[in-house]
Amino acid sequence: MIPPDIKMDMKMAMKADKEDVLNILFQSDVKLTAQAFIKAIKAQFSISIFEAKKILQQLIDEQELSYHYLYGSTYVEKSFLRPVSITKNFILTPPGFQARPDKNEIGQNDIDQHSIDSNNIELIIEQGISFGSGQHPTTQLCLAAIDFCFFEKQMMDSKTSLPGADIGTGSGVLAMAMCLAGLTSCNAHEIDPVSINEAKKNVALNHLTKRIKVIEDYMKESKNAFSIISANLRFPTLTTLSDMIYASLIENGSAIISGVREWEKDQLVTLYSEKGFELIWQQDEKKWSGFVLVKKVW
């Protein structure tokens, strides 16, 4: 005889596929509280509140999701207590993560999700204030843009390319991604004291202290000094920095830009085109936009 709790899990599994449940959260344009997420599960799969709560608890127990407390509310977000694939080439991993040795203790789906392609690049990130859950669309867009530059188009020649720069580095994830993808070195600029501390810790965790310099200051213009510059910042700041970014890149140097809302993207492309950039890649995610722009040769 099948125990009642297993019957319940089987019943819910028939109604609610895990991927469909997770997509409710991942495709939402706003953060979802636990209560809002439970209501959305209930509505989409026509199940009871009790069943919806049990589904959420299972996802928490499996470390697919985690609770995040912010400004007095409890939100549900993707868990970073285990490795998470962000793009084709980058995996975010918490410090000290070790896969469970006995694969018989977990389901086949978990085994597949935990398996890491040896070609993938592991970014060890300490979850902190500046990094949040790591699930923000602008971070994903920038990492996808790095994928495009370093792997799809192979625009960066590690033997001849100059250093890179990351403006407003936050957790340091973009500077680290570019170096681990093949960049010789990178300057990571940041002015927030909390972010500076987190960036330095993450750089050390990834053994990149000799290749990444965390600079506690705004980035200043450096004529033709960098082969690539990333800037995950809001539109007004990107507007102000456009001349400096252009001047600091070598000819055919690349600018990875995000932090722009979809309704701002045409204005940003127009502005950067007027400065002398050519748009070669653009992608949208949850009403945010990311770009790769190349400094034209005149």
C-alpha positions in Angstrom: 0.0 0.0 0.0 1.3 3.5 -1.0 1.7 5.8 2.0 -0.7 8.9 2.0 2.2 11.4 1.8 3.6 9.7 -1.3 0.2 9.5 -2.9 -0.1 13.3 -2.3 3.3 13.9 -4.0 2.4 11.7 -6.9 -0.9 13.6 -7.3 0.8 16.9 -7.2 3.5 15.8 -9.7 0.8 14.9 -12.2 -0.7 18.4 -11.9 2.4 20.5 -11.5 5.6 19.8 -13.4 8.7 21.2 -11.5 9.9 23.3 -14.5 6.5 24.9 -14.9 6.3 25.7 -11.3 9.8 27.3 -11.3 8.9 29.3 -14.4 6.2 31.1 -12.5 8.9 32.5 -10.4 11.7 33.0 -13.0 9.5 34.6 -15.5 7.9 37.1 -13.1 8.8 40.7 -13.7 8.7 41.4 -9.9 9.9 39.6 -6.9 7.3 37.2 -5.5 6.6 36.8 -1.8 6.1 33.3 -0.5 2.4 34.0 -0.2 2.1 35.4 -3.8 4.1 32.4 -5.2 1.8 29.9 -3.4 -1.3 31.7 -4.8 0.2 31.7 -8.3 0.9 27.9 -8.1 -2.6 27.3 -6.8 -4.2 29.3 -9.6 -2.1 27.9 -12.4 -2.5 24.2 -11.5 -6.0 24.3 -9.9 -4.8 22.8 -6.7 -5.5 23.6 -3.0 -3.5 26.1 -1.0 -2.2 23.1 1.1 -0.9 21.4 -2.1 0.7 24.6 -3.3 2.4 25.1 0.0 3.7 21.5 -0.1 5.1 22.0 -3.6 7.0 25.2 -2.4 8.3 23.4 0.6 9.6 20.5 -1.5 11.5 23.0 -3.7 13.0 24.6 -0.6 14.0 21.2 0.8 15.6 20.3 -2.6 17.5 23.6 -2.6 15.9 24.6 -5.9 14.6 27.7 -4.1 15.3 29.6 -0.9 13.7 32.3 1.2 15.2 35.8 1.0 14.2 38.4 3.7 14.1 42.0 2.5 12.6 45.1 4.0 10.3 43.1 6.3 9.0 40.7 3.6 9.9 37.2 2.8 10.6 36.5 -0.9 11.2 33.3 -2.8 14.2 33.2 -5.1 16.4 30.7 -6.9 18.7 29.1 -4.4 22.5 29.5 -4.6 23.3 26.9 -2.0 24.5 24.6 -4.9 25.9 25.2 -8.4 23.5 27.1 -10.7 24.0 27.3 -14.5 23.6 30.9 -15.6 24.7 30.8 -19.3 26.1 28.2 -21.6 29.5 28.6 -20.2 29.2 30.0 -16.6 28.1 28.3 -13.4 27.8 30.1 -10.1 28.9 28.0 -7.1 28.7 28.9 -3.4 32.0 28.7 -1.5 32.8 25.2 -0.1 30.1 23.4 -2.0 30.5 19.7 -2.2 28.1 17.4 -4.1 26.6 14.7 -2.0 28.6 11.5 -2.6 25.7 9.1 -2.6 23.7 9.7 -5.8 21.2 7.1 -4.7 20.0 9.6 -2.1 18.7 12.0 -4.7 16.5 11.8 -7.8 17.7 11.5 -11.3 16.6 15.1 -12.1 18.8 16.3 -9.3 21.8 14.3 -10.6 21.4 15.8 -14.0 21.2 19.3 -12.6 24.2 18.8 -10.4 26.4 17.4 -13.1 28.8 20.0 -14.4 30.3 20.0 -17.8 34.1 20.1 -17.5 34.2 22.8 -20.2 32.0 25.1 -18.1 33.6 27.9 -16.1 32.9 27.9 -12.4 32.5 31.3 -10.6 32.6 30.9 -6.8 30.4 33.6 -5.4 29.7 34.5 -1.7 26.1 35.6 -1.7 26.0 39.0 -0.2 24.2 42.4 -0.3 25.7 43.6 -3.6 25.2 40.2 -5.3 21.8 39.4 -3.8 20.4 36.1 -5.2 22.5 36.3 -8.4 19.3 36.0 -10.4 19.0 39.6 -11.5 18.4 39.8 -15.3 21.1 42.4 -15.9 23.7 40.1 -14.4 22.5 37.3 -16.6 22.6 39.6 -19.7 26.1 40.6 -19.0 27.3 37.0 -18.6 25.5 36.1 -21.8 27.3 39.0 -23.5 30.6 37.7 -22.2 29.7 34.3 -23.6 29.1 36.0 -27.0 32.4 38.0 -27.0 34.7 35.3 -25.7 33.2 32.0 -26.9 30.7 32.5 -29.7 32.6 35.2 -31.6 36.0 34.7 -30.0 36.7 38.4 -30.1 39.3 38.4 -27.4 42.8 37.1 -28.2 44.3 36.2 -24.8 47.8 36.5 -26.2 47.5 40.0 -27.6 44.5 41.6 -25.9 45.0 44.5 -23.4 43.4 44.4 -19.9 39.7 44.9 -19.3 37.7 47.0 -16.9 34.5 46.6 -15.0 32.7 49.7 -13.9 30.6 49.4 -10.7 31.8 45.8 -10.1 29.5 45.0 -7.2 30.3 41.4 -6.3 33.1 41.3 -8.9 31.3 38.6 -10.9 31.8 40.2 -14.4 35.5 41.0 -13.9 36.0 37.4 -12.7 34.0 36.0 -15.6 36.0 37.9 -18.2 39.4 36.8 -16.6 38.3 33.2 -16.3 37.1 33.3 -20.0 40.6 34.3 -21.1 41.2 38.0 -20.3 44.8 38.7 -19.1 43.7 41.1 -16.3 40.9 43.4 -15.3 40.4 46.6 -13.2 37.3 46.3 -11.1 36.0 49.8 -10.1 33.6 50.3 -7.2 32.8 53.1 -4.7 30.4 51.3 -2.3 32.4 50.1 0.7 30.2 46.9 1.2 30.6 45.9 -2.4 34.3 46.6 -2.4 34.7 44.2 0.5 32.6 41.5 -1.2 34.4 41.9 -4.5 37.8 41.4 -2.8 36.5 38.3 -1.0 35.1 36.8 -4.2 38.3 37.6 -6.2 40.3 35.8 -3.6 37.9 32.8 -3.6 38.5 32.4 -7.3 42.3 32.8 -7.0 42.3 35.9 -9.2 44.0 38.4 -6.9 47.0 38.7 -9.3 44.8 39.3 -12.3 42.0 41.5 -10.9 42.7 44.8 -9.2 39.7 46.1 -7.2 40.0 49.9 -7.4 38.1 51.9 -4.7 37.3 54.8 -7.0 35.4 55.9 -10.1 36.9 54.9 -13.4 38.7 57.7 -15.1 39.4 58.0 -18.8 42.5 56.1 -20.0 43.2 56.6 -23.7 43.1 53.3 -25.7 43.9 51.3 -22.6 41.3 48.5 -22.6 40.2 45.8 -25.0 36.9 45.4 -23.2 34.8 47.3 -20.7 31.7 46.1 -18.9 29.3 48.4 -17.2 26.1 47.1 -15.5 24.7 50.5 -14.5 21.5 52.5 -14.9 20.8 54.5 -18.0 21.6 58.0 -16.7 25.0 56.8 -15.5 25.7 55.0 -18.8 24.9 58.2 -20.7 27.3 60.2 -18.6 30.1 57.6 -19.0 29.7 57.1 -22.8 32.6 59.4 -23.8 34.9 58.0 -21.2 34.1 54.4 -22.2 34.7 55.2 -25.9 38.0 57.0 -25.3 39.3 54.2 -23.0 38.7 51.4 -25.4 41.2 50.4 -28.2 40.0 50.4 -31.8 37.5 47.5 -32.2 37.4 47.2 -28.4 34.1 46.0 -26.9 31.7 47.5 -24.4 29.3 45.2 -22.5 26.4 47.3 -21.3 23.4 46.5 -19.2 21.1 48.0 -16.6 18.9 49.5 -19.3 15.1 49.1 -19.4 13.6 47.9 -22.7 12.0 51.3 -23.2 15.4 53.0 -22.9 17.3 50.7 -25.2 16.7 52.6 -28.5 17.8 55.8 -26.9 21.0 54.2 -25.5 21.8 52.6 -28.9 21.3 55.9 -30.6 23.5 57.7 -28.1 26.4 55.2 -28.3 26.1 55.0 -32.1 26.6 58.8 -32.2 29.7 58.4 -30.0 31.2 55.9 -32.5 30.0 52.5 -31.4 28.4 49.8 -33.5 25.8 47.4 -32.0 26.7 43.8 -32.6 24.6 42.0 -30.0 21.5 42.8 -28.1 19.2 40.7 -25.8 16.3 41.4 -23.5 15.4 39.6 -20.2 12.4 40.5 -18.0 12.1 44.0 -19.4 15.9 44.7 -19.0 18.3 45.0 -22.0 21.9 44.1 -22.6 24.3 45.1 -25.4 27.7 44.5 -26.9 28.9 47.5 -28.7 32.2 47.8 -30.6 34.3 50.9 -31.0 34.4 51.7 -34.7 37.6 52.2 -36.7 37.5 55.5 -38.5 
